Amino acid sequence: MDVRDNAERGRYELLDDDEVIGFADYVLDGKTLTIPYVEIDARLQGNGYGSVLAAGVLEDAHTRNLDVVPHCSFMAWYMRRA
């Protein structure tokens, strides 16, 4: 599993063997990273892939010293428990 920033599409992508199985849309404004939507392939939901994606997003944001604003309920939930 790999999480990568696809800046051209404005989203982080969760990849499994180069196949995108989930993504987190974002808007970057200065040092603020707003996450409006997170989606995992429906056939894979409930298996922890969303948490892998969220952790990757937060790790990258931390490395880049960005503030994360979750507008997605899943991302907000993940950040509260992390």
ChimeraX attribute file (.defattr): number of C-alpha atoms within 10 A of each C-alpha:
attribute: neighborCount
match mode: 1-to-1
recipient: residues
	/A:1	14
	/A:2	13
	/A:3	22
	/A:4	16
	/A:5	18
	/A:6	14
	/A:7	12
	/A:8	6
	/A:9	10
	/A:10	14
	/A:11	21
	/A:12	24
	/A:13	25
	/A:14	27
	/A:15	16
	/A:16	12
	/A:17	9
	/A:18	9
	/A:19	10
	/A:20	16
	/A:21	21
	/A:22	23
	/A:23	25
	/A:24	24
	/A:25	20
	/A:26	25
	/A:27	14
	/A:28	15
	/A:29	10
	/A:30	8
	/A:31	12
	/A:32	15
	/A:33	19
	/A:34	18
	/A:35	22
	/A:36	16
	/A:37	16
	/A:38	22
	/A:39	18
	/A:40	20
	/A:41	12
	/A:42	9
	/A:43	8
	/A:44	12
	/A:45	13
	/A:46	10
	/A:47	10
	/A:48	10
	/A:49	18
	/A:50	24
	/A:51	16
	/A:52	15
	/A:53	27
	/A:54	23
	/A:55	17
	/A:56	19
	/A:57	26
	/A:58	18
	/A:59	13
	/A:60	16
	/A:61	16
	/A:62	12
	/A:63	9
	/A:64	10
	/A:65	11
	/A:66	17
	/A:67	16
	/A:68	20
	/A:69	16
	/A:70	19
	/A:71	14
	/A:72	17
	/A:73	13
	/A:74	17
	/A:75	24
	/A:76	16
	/A:77	11
	/A:78	15
	/A:79	16
	/A:80	8
	/A:81	6
	/A:82	10
